[in-house]
């Protein structure tokens, strides 16, 4: 999955700013969005990493991230913890996005109830089901920063 979105960064600004590519097109990257959110919360452990590298980092227990399921991810996000969804792509760029407060909602494509997210990448949105951010072939894992729970 390509994490590049061509177009306007619809309201997801703050410290996160889109960059302009060599053709003058605004481009957003999922990894930079997640790094911006993390830095705003005082966490810099994912800085400088691409999406696949972020997932490898969060999978290593010594780095303080805990892998959880859909319901636990949503519950932790509702309680203010930093929760990231991610899936590696062995043949290209992986994808990461932020789980936000909300309620689990049934995803027909994933065949289960899934959390809500804020996504920057091919599509930019806030508050849709995680199944809008990942194709069925890339059902994500969920990671909670342990120091926040």
N, C-alpha and C positions, 0 to 999 in steps of 0.2 A: 504494500500500500504506500502510495506516495504521500508524504506529509506536507507537501507544498500547496498552499492555497493562493490562487491568483485573483486578486480583487481587493476590496475594501475590508479592513479589519473592523468589523461591525461591533463597535462598542467595547471590545476587549482590549482596553488600552492600559492606563496606569503606567507602570514601568515598562510594560511590554510594547515594543514598537515594531511594526513591520519594516522590512528592509526593501530597498529597490534593487531589482536585478539589472543586468547590463542592458536590457531592453526598456528600462524605465517602468516595469510592472512591479507593483507592490506584492511582496511575497511574505507569507507567514510560515513558520515551522513549529511543529508540535513540540519538539525538544526545547526550543527557546521559550515557548509559552510556559511549559512546565517549570523551566529554570526560573523564569520571572516570578511565578507564583511561589515557588520554594524560597527564593531569595527574599521576597516580601514577608515571608514567615520566619526569616532568620536561618534558613537551612540552605547550605551551599554544596552539599554532597553530590548533586547531579550536574554541577556546572561543567561545561565543556564537553558533555557527552551527547552522542547521537541517541536516537530512540532505542536501537538494539543494545547499545552499551548501557543505557539507563536500566533496562530490564535485567541485564546480566548483573549489574550492581545491586539492584533491589532483591534479586534472587539469592544473593550471598548473605546469610544470616548475620555475619559479623558487621555488616553495614547498618544494622538496626531496623530493617524493614521486615514486616510480617506479611505473609501471603494469606489472604482470606477469601471467602466465597462472596457471592453477590449480596446476600442479605446482610452479612457482617460488614462488608464494604459500605453499604448504604447507611447502616446504623452508625458506623464510625464517622462518616462524613456529616451525618446529622448532629453528631456530638462535637463537631469542630475539628476533628483530626484531619491530617493531610492524607488523602487517599488518591492513588494514581492507578489507572487502568492501563495495561500495556500488553502488546503482543509483538514478539520478534518476527521478522520476515527474513528467513535464511537466504533468500535470493535478492534482497534489496533492503529498502528502509522499513523498519518496524514503525509502530505508532504508539503514542502515549497520549492520554488525556486525563483530565481532572474529574473525579467523582464529586458531585456537589450535593448539598442537602436536598431532600425530596423523598418521594415514596417509590418503592419498587413498582414497576409497571410491566405487564405481560408483553413479551416480544414474540411475535409469531415466528420470525425468522430464527431466533435462538431457541425457541420452544420452552421458555422459562421466563420468570419474572426477573427483571434486570434493573440496575440503578440508573440514576440520571447523571448527566455529565456536562461539562463545558469542554468544547472541542475546538482546536485550531489545527488546521491541516488542509486536506482537500476541501472539506466543508468547515465552516466556522459557525458555531451555534452554542447556545446556553440552554439547558433544561430539557433536552431531548433524551430519549433512552440511549443507553450505551450501544445498542444495536444500530443506531444511526452513524456511529463513529467507526465501527469495525464491521467488515463483511463476515458472513457466516463462516467462511473459511479461516477467519482469524479471531475466534472468540477469545477475549482478553483474560488475563489474570489480573487480580486486584492486589495492591500493595498498600499497607498502612505504615506510616512512620511510627515506629514503636514508642519513641519518646513522647508522642502526643496522646497516647492512650493510657 
